[in-house]
Amino acid sequence: MSPSPARVTAVDTHDIRFPTSRELDGSDAMNPDPDYSAAYLVLRTDAADGPEGHGFTFTIGRGNDVQVAAIDALRDHVLGRSVDEICADPGTLFRDLVGDSQLRWLGPEKGVMHMAIGAVVNAVWDLAAKRAGKPLWRLLADAEPEWLAGQVDFRYLSDALTPADALGLLRRGRQGIEARRARLLERGFPAYTTSAGWLGYDDEKLTRLAGQAVADGFRQIKLKVGADLDDDIRRCRVARAVVGPDIRLAVDANQRWDVDEAIRWTKALAEFDPYWIEEPTSPDDILGHAAIRRAVAPVRVATGEHVQNRIVFKQLLQAGALDIVQIDAARVGGVNENLAILLLAAKFGVPVCPHAGGVGLCELVQHLSMFDYLAVSGTTDDRVIEYVDHLHEHFLTPVVIRDGHYTAPTAPGFSAAMRPESIARYTFPGGAFWAADPDTRKGRAA
């Protein structure tokens, strides 16, 4: 009698928070005191000696418990599923989750519920890649174009991207893939760093970290802006003096401005030759982004970390509203939806430079950019992945940066698994760190 097929037996969730606000790591004009956090899950199965699937979505502290509750609400949709089936076709699970009519009413396909779906879907991809014995970027790059196209939900996209379009892009992406794979393994993927540019850092720290970034091989750094124009002018002047004229300097307003204010402020910073202005206004304001882009050229407009789904990305591209697509591995509905966004960007000829300014986001999104390079866009020209230098020590397979480049991961999976001791220490509010924290004991949230 053949053994029963392996099934998902548990979805364990954790509210994990790190006290990054204590040093103002991650601070920007809209988020002055973030505590980088992860609503984290582990998919467990009854497969003998089989791997687990790990996934999470990123928040910045308060409300992480709400995000965990949203993941918990999906538990019954996942328990009992065949491991073979969900790993062979994660797209079916993605469509089942976004298609639940009652859950869908909470979105649809946006916000806390959609991010929870992304965390679950990413955990399935982590499980699938581990079972295949490959890092996720390689699992995707090795896959047949027909199978990859089948992972995309084309609903609401077909006026801009059809299944035939996607298949054509993926088939063309196979050309020269082995040579690109060799270059990726040898050189890695270009990175830029935000670690010098958090808004709460003083000029001495900005000077020191910007100089170190250049010495470490980064060819682009990013500064947070948007709280005070005079301060921004001073900080851009400091940064430009440190890095010189040949290093790209990007600026990021984190949605702080109205349209006219964004235009005025960006023009005021133009003397420092900013490479892009990131999130100049609300991520939902497609026409506003288009107006800003027309007005501030040749400064590029970049956005995406808070764009809710593939449909908004489609409209941004159709409206000519951005120069840089910034995917986020944990904002939309996971790998499947990011595949759609990568294909949309390729169809419109717009480079993808992912957001990764949060706990674990560097670990995840490197896989998506490396796949994009190998099997979709075929180039790293004008393409960089954001890098921040904190919290990587909490992951079993942290990112490795060498000479300003992400080194291609070799461990099977999506690089999502956190160290058990980190989970135990930083689970909120009962983990060892928070239990010993005076503010937590007084009942104040992270």
Helices and strands as residue ranges (DSSP letters): E 8-17, G 20-23, E 37-45, E 53-59, H 64-72, H 75-78, H 83-88, H 90-99, H 101-104, H 111-132, H 136-142, H 145-150, H 163-173, H 177-187, E 189-193, H 203-215, E 220-224, H 229-243, E 248-252, H 259-268, G 270-272, E 274-278, H 286-296, E 300-303, H 310-318, E 324-325, H 335-348, H 361-375, E 385-387, G 392-394, E 401-402, E 405-406, H 420-426, H 432-435, H 438-441
